[in-house]
Amino acid sequence: MAKESSFDIVSKVEFPEVTNAVTMAMKEIATRYDFKGSKSNITLEKEELVLVSDDEYKLDQLKDVLLSKLVKRNVPIKNLEYGKIEGASGGTVRQRAKLIQGIDKEQAKKINTIIKNSGLKVKSQIQDDQIRVTGKSRDDLQAIINAIRSADLSIDVQFLNYR
């Protein structure tokens, strides 16, 4: 009997990389001419980024700088969920961006539907915030990985423990 192969589908964000990206973004903001004298700031509080700036225009510029640094550090920007822009103290505006960790039930159902619709002989199990896919043929597992990568998901997924 052939041994079954498997892999895990997860969605996670590396927080040390996020910290590095925030530090790099703050260094760039400190040297940029258009941010001279502004009260722009980015902080990481637990699993949430807090962006503060003088007005909405500067906040958008702040977001652009942060996103460019996150992309350079290979942090999935699909896993950022922005809150609404709110007024803060001192005439500034603030926006929170939550970092999404794990695959929620809705996304897990979408991924399972993709797997079922592929017609390949594989099994998938939802395990907390990840999905384990098992099958006898490694080619089938590769096809599943390609199908999930080409699907339009609202979160970024990684494939781990490929055995």
Contacts in CASP RR format, 6 or more apart in sequence:
PFRMAT RR
TARGET T0000
AUTHOR 0000-0000-0000
METHOD contacts of the structure
MODEL  1
MAKESSFDIVSKVEFPEVTNAVTMAMKEIATRYDFKGSKSNITLEKEELV
LVSDDEYKLDQLKDVLLSKLVKRNVPIKNLEYGKIEGASGGTVRQRAKLI
QGIDKEQAKKINTIIKNSGLKVKSQIQDDQIRVTGKSRDDLQAIINAIRS
ADLSIDVQFLNYR
2 136 0 8 1.000
4 134 0 8 1.000
4 135 0 8 1.000
4 136 0 8 1.000
5 134 0 8 1.000
5 135 0 8 1.000
5 136 0 8 1.000
5 137 0 8 1.000
5 138 0 8 1.000
5 141 0 8 1.000
5 162 0 8 1.000
5 163 0 8 1.000
6 132 0 8 1.000
6 133 0 8 1.000
6 134 0 8 1.000
6 135 0 8 1.000
6 141 0 8 1.000
6 161 0 8 1.000
6 162 0 8 1.000
6 163 0 8 1.000
7 132 0 8 1.000
7 133 0 8 1.000
7 141 0 8 1.000
7 145 0 8 1.000
7 159 0 8 1.000
7 160 0 8 1.000
7 161 0 8 1.000
7 162 0 8 1.000
7 163 0 8 1.000
8 127 0 8 1.000
8 130 0 8 1.000
8 131 0 8 1.000
8 132 0 8 1.000
8 133 0 8 1.000
8 159 0 8 1.000
8 160 0 8 1.000
8 161 0 8 1.000
9 103 0 8 1.000
9 111 0 8 1.000
9 130 0 8 1.000
9 131 0 8 1.000
9 132 0 8 1.000
9 133 0 8 1.000
9 148 0 8 1.000
9 157 0 8 1.000
9 158 0 8 1.000
9 159 0 8 1.000
10 102 0 8 1.000
10 103 0 8 1.000
10 129 0 8 1.000
10 130 0 8 1.000
10 157 0 8 1.000
10 158 0 8 1.000
10 159 0 8 1.000
10 160 0 8 1.000
11 76 0 8 1.000
11 79 0 8 1.000
11 100 0 8 1.000
11 101 0 8 1.000
11 102 0 8 1.000
11 103 0 8 1.000
11 107 0 8 1.000
11 129 0 8 1.000
11 155 0 8 1.000
11 156 0 8 1.000
11 157 0 8 1.000
11 158 0 8 1.000
12 101 0 8 1.000
12 102 0 8 1.000
12 158 0 8 1.000
13 75 0 8 1.000
13 76 0 8 1.000
13 79 0 8 1.000
13 99 0 8 1.000
13 100 0 8 1.000
13 101 0 8 1.000
14 75 0 8 1.000
15 44 0 8 1.000
15 47 0 8 1.000
15 99 0 8 1.000
17 73 0 8 1.000
17 74 0 8 1.000
17 75 0 8 1.000
18 44 0 8 1.000
18 49 0 8 1.000
18 70 0 8 1.000
18 73 0 8 1.000
18 75 0 8 1.000
18 99 0 8 1.000
19 44 0 8 1.000
20 73 0 8 1.000
21 66 0 8 1.000
21 69 0 8 1.000
21 70 0 8 1.000
21 72 0 8 1.000
21 73 0 8 1.000
21 75 0 8 1.000
22 42 0 8 1.000
22 43 0 8 1.000
22 44 0 8 1.000
22 49 0 8 1.000
22 66 0 8 1.000
22 69 0 8 1.000
24 69 0 8 1.000
24 72 0 8 1.000
24 73 0 8 1.000
25 42 0 8 1.000
25 62 0 8 1.000
25 65 0 8 1.000
25 66 0 8 1.000
25 68 0 8 1.000
25 69 0 8 1.000
26 41 0 8 1.000
26 42 0 8 1.000
28 65 0 8 1.000
28 69 0 8 1.000
29 35 0 8 1.000
29 40 0 8 1.000
29 42 0 8 1.000
29 62 0 8 1.000
29 65 0 8 1.000
32 65 0 8 1.000
34 58 0 8 1.000
34 61 0 8 1.000
35 58 0 8 1.000
35 61 0 8 1.000
38 53 0 8 1.000
38 54 0 8 1.000
38 58 0 8 1.000
39 52 0 8 1.000
39 53 0 8 1.000
39 54 0 8 1.000
39 90 0 8 1.000
39 92 0 8 1.000
40 52 0 8 1.000
40 53 0 8 1.000
40 54 0 8 1.000
40 58 0 8 1.000
40 62 0 8 1.000
41 50 0 8 1.000
41 51 0 8 1.000
41 52 0 8 1.000
41 53 0 8 1.000
42 49 0 8 1.000
42 50 0 8 1.000
42 51 0 8 1.000
42 52 0 8 1.000
42 62 0 8 1.000
42 66 0 8 1.000
43 49 0 8 1.000
43 50 0 8 1.000
43 52 0 8 1.000
44 50 0 8 1.000
47 98 0 8 1.000
47 99 0 8 1.000
47 101 0 8 1.000
48 96 0 8 1.000
48 97 0 8 1.000
48 98 0 8 1.000
48 99 0 8 1.000
49 66 0 8 1.000
49 80 0 8 1.000
49 96 0 8 1.000
49 97 0 8 1.000
49 98 0 8 1.000
49 99 0 8 1.000
50 94 0 8 1.000
50 95 0 8 1.000
50 96 0 8 1.000
50 97 0 8 1.000
51 59 0 8 1.000
51 62 0 8 1.000
51 63 0 8 1.000
51 66 0 8 1.000
51 94 0 8 1.000
51 95 0 8 1.000
51 96 0 8 1.000
51 97 0 8 1.000
52 88 0 8 1.000
52 92 0 8 1.000
52 93 0 8 1.000
52 94 0 8 1.000
53 59 0 8 1.000
53 61 0 8 1.000
53 62 0 8 1.000
53 92 0 8 1.000
53 93 0 8 1.000
54 91 0 8 1.000
54 92 0 8 1.000
54 93 0 8 1.000
55 93 0 8 1.000
56 85 0 8 1.000
56 93 0 8 1.000
59 85 0 8 1.000
59 93 0 8 1.000
59 95 0 8 1.000
63 95 0 8 1.000
67 77 0 8 1.000
70 77 0 8 1.000
70 80 0 8 1.000
71 77 0 8 1.000
76 155 0 8 1.000
76 156 0 8 1.000
77 156 0 8 1.000
78 153 0 8 1.000
78 154 0 8 1.000
78 155 0 8 1.000
78 156 0 8 1.000
79 99 0 8 1.000
79 100 0 8 1.000
79 101 0 8 1.000
79 155 0 8 1.000
79 156 0 8 1.000
80 97 0 8 1.000
80 98 0 8 1.000
80 99 0 8 1.000
80 100 0 8 1.000
81 97 0 8 1.000
81 98 0 8 1.000
81 100 0 8 1.000
82 95 0 8 1.000
82 96 0 8 1.000
82 97 0 8 1.000
83 95 0 8 1.000
83 96 0 8 1.000
83 97 0 8 1.000
83 98 0 8 1.000
84 95 0 8 1.000
85 93 0 8 1.000
85 94 0 8 1.000
85 95 0 8 1.000
86 93 0 8 1.000
86 94 0 8 1.000
86 95 0 8 1.000
87 93 0 8 1.000
87 94 0 8 1.000
88 94 0 8 1.000
100 155 0 8 1.000
101 129 0 8 1.000
102 129 0 8 1.000
102 130 0 8 1.000
102 155 0 8 1.000
103 111 0 8 1.000
103 129 0 8 1.000
103 130 0 8 1.000
103 131 0 8 1.000
103 155 0 8 1.000
103 157 0 8 1.000
104 129 0 8 1.000
105 126 0 8 1.000
107 153 0 8 1.000
107 154 0 8 1.000
107 155 0 8 1.000
108 126 0 8 1.000
108 131 0 8 1.000
110 151 0 8 1.000
110 153 0 8 1.000
111 124 0 8 1.000
111 131 0 8 1.000
111 148 0 8 1.000
111 151 0 8 1.000
111 153 0 8 1.000
111 157 0 8 1.000
112 124 0 8 1.000
112 126 0 8 1.000
112 131 0 8 1.000
114 147 0 8 1.000
114 148 0 8 1.000
114 151 0 8 1.000
115 122 0 8 1.000
115 124 0 8 1.000
115 133 0 8 1.000
115 144 0 8 1.000
115 147 0 8 1.000
115 148 0 8 1.000
116 124 0 8 1.000
118 143 0 8 1.000
118 144 0 8 1.000
118 147 0 8 1.000
120 137 0 8 1.000
120 140 0 8 1.000
120 143 0 8 1.000
120 144 0 8 1.000
121 135 0 8 1.000
121 136 0 8 1.000
121 137 0 8 1.000
121 140 0 8 1.000
122 133 0 8 1.000
122 134 0 8 1.000
122 135 0 8 1.000
122 140 0 8 1.000
122 141 0 8 1.000
122 144 0 8 1.000
123 133 0 8 1.000
123 134 0 8 1.000
123 135 0 8 1.000
124 131 0 8 1.000
124 132 0 8 1.000
124 133 0 8 1.000
124 134 0 8 1.000
125 131 0 8 1.000
125 132 0 8 1.000
125 134 0 8 1.000
133 141 0 8 1.000
133 144 0 8 1.000
135 141 0 8 1.000
141 162 0 8 1.000
145 159 0 8 1.000
148 157 0 8 1.000
148 159 0 8 1.000
END
